[in-house]
Amino acid sequence: MNFDAFVRDITSNKWNVYGAEVYEDGSLTHSFGDTQGIHEIYSATKAITSIAAGIAYDEGKLDLDADILEYLPREKVSAMSKKQSETFRKISIKRLLTMSVADFPFAAEGNSFMDFALSCPISDPDKKVFNYSNINAYLVGVCLTNAIGKDLGAFIEERIFKPLEIDHFEYERCPEGYFYGASKAKLSVHDLSKIGILLYNGGAYKGERVVSGEYVEMASSVQQMNREGGYGFFLWKYRDGFSINGKWGQKCYILPKEKLMITFLSHMEDGSGDLVKSMEKYILGL
């Protein structure tokens, strides 16, 4: 590993990288930049939503194989047309977690994300194909709110952030007030690393069980193939491990077999692929 060369690449290319950390065998061994200030993590938010789903699953409050209408607000379900209701009855929570619902657009719009989502035409609800959409994570968040019987944001603060000692964060809600499970959260590099360490340790943090190893194994395994090599429950397959990904260079690579984890937050609308290549060259030695 040549972490100094990785840092030289960042500085010499003037890449907009806020900070980076490397963990070896669970311990922080290298760091660069601002690892404590909070920044947008974009779709890395989905990993937090997935962990919340895992906790609800562990407690028997969320059936991953149940259709999503079982957990959506009754008034919204009753307002659906017969055709839409029959279509959405064929979509399970697991299908949302694995992004395997065809035809959802990338994101919901308007004053009611739920009305938008539930009115989307789905040509073949039985067809399992990778289709990345924020609507999936948004709907999981709504389903979770009803499954656990409380505000999902408060649940995440209590059941995930508190045991991980994350006390500096921001998150947003949809126009109807639900925790927006797809994006818009802010964390520090160091606190995103804590999410990674939780997953690296199979659902435990500093000896405290947060989510079951069973769920972490499912979430981090390939559940739906895609051109990137596979997708779990809002987690991406990466080499012989997996990763948490945001759209403009928000990353946490979790490689249990190598006893290695790399986290960085950046904002690179162009060129984030170069940052990943540098990480692979100098940290992974590829």
Rosetta blueprint (number, residue, H / E / L):
1 M L
2 N L
3 F H
4 D H
5 A H
6 F H
7 V H
8 R H
9 D H
10 I H
11 T H
12 S H
13 N L
14 K L
15 W L
16 N L
17 V E
18 Y E
19 G E
20 A E
21 E E
22 V E
23 Y E
24 E E
25 D L
26 G L
27 S E
28 L E
29 T E
30 H E
31 S E
32 F E
33 G E
34 D L
35 T L
36 Q L
37 G L
38 I L
39 H E
40 E E
41 I L
42 Y H
43 S H
44 A H
45 T H
46 K H
47 A H
48 I H
49 T H
50 S H
51 I H
52 A H
53 A H
54 G H
55 I H
56 A H
57 Y H
58 D H
59 E L
60 G L
61 K L
62 L L
63 D L
64 L L
65 D L
66 A L
67 D E
68 I H
69 L H
70 E H
71 Y L
72 L L
73 P L
74 R H
75 E H
76 K H
77 V H
78 S H
79 A L
80 M L
81 S L
82 K H
83 K H
84 Q H
85 S H
86 E H
87 T H
88 F H
89 R L
90 K L
91 I L
92 S E
93 I H
94 K H
95 R H
96 L H
97 L H
98 T L
99 M L
100 S L
101 V E
102 A L
103 D L
104 F L
105 P L
106 F L
107 A L
108 A L
109 E L
110 G L
111 N L
112 S L
113 F H
114 M H
115 D H
116 F H
117 A H
118 L H
119 S L
120 C L
121 P L
122 I L
123 S L
124 D L
125 P L
126 D L
127 K L
128 K E
129 V L
130 F L
131 N L
132 Y L
133 S L
134 N H
135 I H
136 N H
137 A H
138 Y H
139 L H
140 V H
141 G H
142 V H
143 C H
144 L H
145 T H
146 N H
147 A H
148 I H
149 G L
150 K L
151 D L
152 L H
153 G H
154 A H
155 F H
156 I H
157 E H
158 E H
159 R H
160 I H
161 F H
162 K L
163 P L
164 L L
165 E L
166 I L
167 D L
168 H L
169 F L
170 E E
171 Y L
172 E L
173 R E
174 C L
175 P L
176 E L
177 G L
178 Y L
179 F E
180 Y L
181 G L
182 A L
183 S L
184 K L
185 A L
186 K E
187 L E
188 S L
189 V H
190 H H
191 D H
192 L H
193 S H
194 K H
195 I H
196 G H
197 I H
198 L H
199 L H
200 Y H
201 N L
202 G L
203 G L
204 A E
205 Y E
206 K L
207 G L
208 E E
209 R E
210 V L
211 V L
212 S L
213 G H
214 E H
215 Y H
216 V H
217 E H
218 M H
219 A H
220 S H
221 S L
222 V L
223 Q L
224 Q E
225 M L
226 N L
227 R L
228 E L
229 G L
230 G L
231 Y E
232 G L
233 F L
234 F L
235 L L
236 W E
237 K E
238 Y E
239 R L
240 D L
241 G E
242 F E
243 S E
244 I E
245 N E
246 G E
247 K L
248 W L
249 G L
250 Q E
251 K E
252 C E
253 Y E
254 I E
255 L E
256 P H
257 K H
258 E H
259 K L
260 L E
261 M E
262 I E
263 T E
264 F E
265 L E
266 S E
267 H L
268 M L
269 E L
270 D L
271 G L
272 S H
273 G H
274 D H
275 L H
276 V H
277 K H
278 S H
279 M H
280 E H
281 K H
282 Y H
283 I L
284 L L
285 G L
286 L L
